Amino acid sequence: MSGPEGGGLRIRRIVFVLLLFVACYLGFALWSGIGKLAVGLARFEWWTFGAAFALAFGNYVLRFFKWQFYLGRLGVSVGAVDSFLTFLSGFVLTISPGKVGEVFKSIVLFQTHGVPIPKTAPIVIAERVTDMIGIIVLIVVGSLGFRGGILPAAVGTVLVVGLLGVIASRRASFAVIALIARLPGPFRRIGPKLEEAYESLAMLVAPRNLWWPTLLSIAAWSLECCALAVILHGFAANVPLMLSVFFYATSTLAGAVILTPGGLGVTEAGLREQMMGLGHVDEATSTAAMMLVRFATLWFAVLVGFVALAILKRRHPGLLSV
């Protein structure tokens, strides 16, 4: 970025990147075989696709309450409408690795309400931590019905506990920050900002501030797990709900841990292979269900983000005007 005003985050560049990823998705569809997808979609009940969009939006609403909780803990007061639009605008960069691009929300708050970026940027990390905890809980719940399902949950739990341990230890945190500051390029400039943001982050993930956001995360991500179950129902695929929860949660966790943009490639492969291998769903249906649920969750989120940003731009004409 050219400065805290976010000059480097030009909308045209974001749109170009998104179009590139959409082109990759179309390429994937061609590689998978349009004929196979057509066979799967021919018998699909399309009302379930609409239900999946509704469930995904319910996920966003519940996670907004988490955003509001964190803003309150940091003493940041923003009107409910602007706060909701700001939260949704972060989805514009939801395809960034680990969704760290959602720090865009902090840039929007700075430009619209003068809230310092380092003050609210730690919210993004706190959101990711509680999201991962919530997803791991769902993996555990979904794994109860078959053997071997607990292994991904154990791996994810170790990662989350390790992250919380680093954050809880001031010495470990500043050691990691010092390591980042020694890296070349923009990382040298990030180091001092991370030190400034650490106190807010440590407070946000303190035990007293974890339980409510984690419950919201569990409820929110269970809705997107149900979106997969609903879409599979639209294909008349006989997959138990808990197995659908396991498929979606493990694939989402893999996409978050392996830092590809938006989990692209990793999440899709995990969903399709698990539906075929563990759910015994045929290849055409697995591929079609995977693509539909990703459009109803990932790409819908990006669209919602752009709509929210456009509304915010009308409410605050100076936003991103650099």
Steps between C-alpha positions, in 0.01 A plus 500: 500500500612852435378613841228447757253643252524171311621645172640164395164328533355608172164348419592439137796287608279301736242444226774383264623246752146377565436461127822302477379262769158470333681409177689233692169367628362481148818323395449255782146436381627428149771273639247315713281449196201720422313186401542346845387821668198524272399146591521585869312828467223356283334342802585772752227669707598865457308627802772343714756729332298801620482348847880468498533874427266577790702279735823665387356846568395380844866415555593861418241642738619287792862591432400868490387468863852378574644806324275723710611322818866563419440865411329545835791340684736745329279798584417572135151640442360490146137522387340160441437555128852624425647227719305227317597639159862531610502140619351375174742711293783287636368213288632681193838350592371171634712315242820626663711225668346420838259789432756738647391748232194563714719755680350712223221559754748690715593721205132571438445591866800731490375682193136524608529550877866581567562185707876423494579190295728335760219525754254282306731287279545240781129424472572315175740265679263453792222417252720240332596342832140463618392385153761225509395393849138490387583298189704251703202450731287426193762254372492317831119488493497383139768237561301314765329284240806327351856396572799715411313828498656620823852531350437829312338638814808410706734667249287814488473511878879491534531790256240712678640426847847586372375830358321588823814411694712734289248783537470446875877520542625854453856375461407245232284752315771764483750235390273416207449870424877555506541211256242652265669841522827345379340369184561697178265739324182628666546275804748749647224760516246256642707414810446826693130496414466145633661606827248782526211261429613223736341641816158516335537146364605357836196656661261373231609136536514503879286215643222737612465626141516161329187311600229722344676554162580128488133408553407741222763339275364151567147612416612700194710228340242234575269693266748471212546131581123469469524678163699205369249257651210686336670499160572127528133456584423683176687226317316230699838389636458288810767664719434533877500854637793437735707367211424815300609706800826306512562540125446876501680572828813297421525647149456852638767442762741362239440805281573728797815321616649460151519867407356502152275793401158423644606138542466467122594157374552355847141538621354387168717189481425413863126533450483297182732221612326459835155493342619231259713298741314522831154601384491263201360776279562456127761719329256713301288580805805562721649744250172684444422518874850627575477779243150603605585519869811705423297743290243523779764571764834629369392686186174621652705653783713690247186630326348607833826678582490704179134594554574612856803698383293672231238603758772625735651698214166676452473572873864615521604639156862550614549126559792363291508820295878516449 
